Amino acid sequence: MGSLTTSIAAFVFVLAAIPAALWMLRRVGPLRMRQPGPMRLVGALDIGPRERVTLVLVADRCLVLGQTAQSINLLAELPASEVEHAVSATPGTPSAATAFAPSLLAALGRARDHAQQAR
């Protein structure tokens, strides 16, 4: 009788652990293993419940992407050298944020000026 109770308790525990693990994965997000290759996610900023701006390095270009639940849009494309100092700074520190913001604004201004000149 004791071994049956232990088996049932273990089974109930496993059944209860499955939804708890799924909830935690949804809450925290999937673990992303860093894969070698030409692309690297530098950072992301949530700007709404399902909207974010991400910075992705692809070879020698830096892409600023806007992501929503329905689409991904290219906001700007910059040379990687323009944001290199922000990438090398430690993410999450105030110095990294303050160093990156002016660099991004200046680069976006140059990209906008370049686009206007091309018209």
The 8 nearest C-alpha neighbors of each residue, nearest first, counted from 0:
[[1, 3, 2, 4, 5, 6, 7, 8],
 [2, 0, 4, 3, 5, 6, 7, 8],
 [1, 3, 5, 4, 0, 6, 7, 8],
 [4, 2, 6, 0, 1, 5, 7, 8],
 [5, 3, 7, 1, 2, 6, 8, 0],
 [4, 6, 2, 8, 3, 7, 9, 1],
 [5, 7, 3, 9, 4, 8, 2, 10],
 [8, 6, 10, 4, 9, 5, 11, 3],
 [7, 9, 5, 11, 10, 6, 4, 12],
 [8, 10, 12, 6, 7, 11, 5, 13],
 [9, 11, 7, 13, 12, 8, 6, 14],
 [12, 10, 14, 8, 13, 9, 15, 7],
 [11, 13, 9, 15, 10, 14, 16, 8],
 [14, 12, 16, 10, 15, 11, 9, 17],
 [15, 13, 11, 12, 16, 17, 10, 18],
 [14, 16, 12, 13, 17, 11, 18, 19],
 [15, 17, 13, 19, 14, 18, 20, 12],
 [16, 18, 20, 19, 15, 14, 21, 13],
 [19, 17, 21, 20, 16, 22, 15, 14],
 [20, 18, 16, 22, 17, 21, 23, 15],
 [19, 21, 23, 17, 22, 18, 16, 24],
 [22, 20, 18, 24, 23, 19, 25, 17],
 [23, 21, 19, 25, 20, 24, 18, 26],
 [22, 24, 26, 20, 25, 21, 27, 19],
 [25, 23, 21, 28, 27, 26, 22, 29],
 [26, 24, 22, 28, 23, 27, 21, 29],
 [25, 27, 23, 24, 28, 22, 21, 29],
 [28, 26, 24, 25, 23, 29, 30, 22],
 [29, 27, 24, 25, 26, 30, 23, 31],
 [28, 30, 24, 31, 27, 25, 26, 32],
 [31, 29, 32, 28, 27, 24, 33, 25],
 [32, 30, 29, 33, 34, 28, 40, 27],
 [31, 33, 34, 30, 29, 35, 39, 40],
 [34, 32, 31, 35, 39, 36, 40, 30],
 [33, 35, 32, 36, 39, 31, 38, 37],
 [36, 34, 33, 37, 38, 39, 32, 40],
 [35, 37, 38, 34, 39, 58, 57, 33],
 [36, 38, 58, 57, 39, 35, 56, 59],
 [39, 37, 57, 56, 36, 58, 40, 55],
 [40, 38, 56, 55, 41, 57, 37, 36],
 [39, 41, 55, 42, 54, 56, 38, 53],
 [42, 40, 54, 55, 39, 86, 56, 43],
 [43, 41, 54, 40, 53, 44, 55, 90],
 [42, 44, 53, 52, 54, 45, 51, 41],
 [43, 45, 52, 51, 46, 53, 42, 50],
 [46, 44, 51, 47, 50, 52, 43, 48],
 [45, 47, 51, 50, 44, 48, 52, 49],
 [46, 48, 50, 49, 45, 51, 67, 44],
 [47, 49, 50, 46, 45, 51, 67, 68],
 [50, 48, 47, 67, 68, 51, 45, 46],
 [51, 49, 67, 47, 46, 66, 48, 45],
 [50, 52, 45, 46, 66, 44, 65, 53],
 [51, 53, 65, 44, 43, 64, 66, 45],
 [54, 52, 43, 64, 42, 63, 44, 55],
 [53, 55, 63, 42, 41, 62, 43, 40],
 [56, 54, 40, 62, 41, 61, 39, 57],
 [57, 55, 61, 39, 38, 60, 62, 58],
 [56, 58, 38, 60, 37, 59, 61, 55],
 [57, 59, 37, 60, 56, 38, 61, 79],
 [58, 60, 79, 57, 78, 61, 56, 80],
 [61, 59, 78, 79, 57, 58, 77, 56],
 [60, 62, 56, 79, 77, 55, 78, 76],
 [63, 61, 76, 55, 54, 75, 64, 56],
 [62, 64, 54, 75, 74, 53, 73, 76],
 [65, 63, 73, 53, 74, 72, 52, 62],
 [64, 66, 52, 72, 71, 51, 74, 73],
 [67, 65, 71, 51, 50, 70, 52, 64],
 [68, 66, 50, 70, 69, 49, 71, 51],
 [67, 69, 49, 70, 66, 50, 71, 48],
 [70, 68, 67, 71, 66, 49, 50, 72],
 [71, 69, 67, 66, 68, 72, 65, 50],
 [70, 72, 66, 65, 67, 64, 73, 69],
 [73, 71, 65, 64, 74, 66, 70, 67],
 [72, 74, 64, 75, 63, 65, 71, 62],
 [75, 73, 64, 63, 72, 65, 76, 62],
 [76, 74, 63, 73, 62, 77, 107, 110],
 [77, 75, 62, 61, 63, 60, 78, 74],
 [78, 76, 61, 60, 79, 62, 75, 106],
 [77, 79, 60, 80, 81, 61, 59, 76],
 [80, 78, 60, 61, 59, 81, 82, 83],
 [79, 81, 83, 78, 82, 59, 84, 60],
 [82, 80, 79, 78, 83, 77, 102, 106],
 [81, 83, 85, 80, 79, 84, 86, 102],
 [82, 84, 80, 86, 85, 81, 79, 87],
 [85, 83, 87, 86, 82, 88, 81, 98],
 [86, 84, 99, 88, 82, 83, 87, 95],
 [87, 85, 83, 84, 88, 82, 41, 89],
 [86, 88, 84, 85, 83, 89, 90, 95],
 [89, 87, 85, 95, 86, 90, 84, 94],
 [88, 90, 92, 95, 91, 87, 86, 85],
 [91, 89, 92, 95, 88, 86, 42, 96],
 [90, 92, 89, 93, 95, 96, 94, 88],
 [91, 93, 95, 94, 90, 89, 96, 88],
 [92, 94, 96, 95, 97, 91, 98, 90],
 [95, 93, 97, 92, 96, 98, 88, 89],
 [94, 96, 98, 88, 92, 93, 97, 85],
 [97, 95, 93, 99, 98, 94, 100, 92],
 [96, 98, 94, 99, 100, 95, 93, 101],
 [99, 97, 95, 96, 100, 94, 85, 101],
 [98, 100, 85, 96, 102, 97, 101, 95],
 [99, 101, 103, 102, 97, 98, 96, 104],
 [102, 100, 104, 103, 99, 105, 98, 97],
 [101, 103, 99, 105, 100, 104, 106, 82],
 [104, 102, 106, 100, 101, 105, 107, 99],
 [103, 105, 101, 107, 106, 102, 108, 100],
 [106, 104, 108, 102, 103, 107, 101, 109],
 [105, 107, 109, 103, 108, 104, 102, 110],
 [108, 106, 110, 104, 109, 105, 103, 111],
 [109, 107, 105, 111, 106, 110, 104, 112],
 [108, 110, 112, 106, 107, 111, 113, 105],
 [109, 111, 107, 113, 108, 112, 106, 114],
 [112, 110, 114, 108, 113, 109, 107, 115],
 [113, 111, 109, 115, 114, 110, 108, 116],
 [112, 114, 110, 116, 111, 115, 109, 117],
 [113, 115, 111, 117, 112, 116, 110, 118],
 [116, 114, 112, 117, 118, 113, 111, 110],
 [115, 117, 113, 114, 118, 112, 111, 110],
 [116, 118, 114, 115, 113, 112, 111, 110],
 [117, 115, 116, 114, 113, 112, 111, 110]]
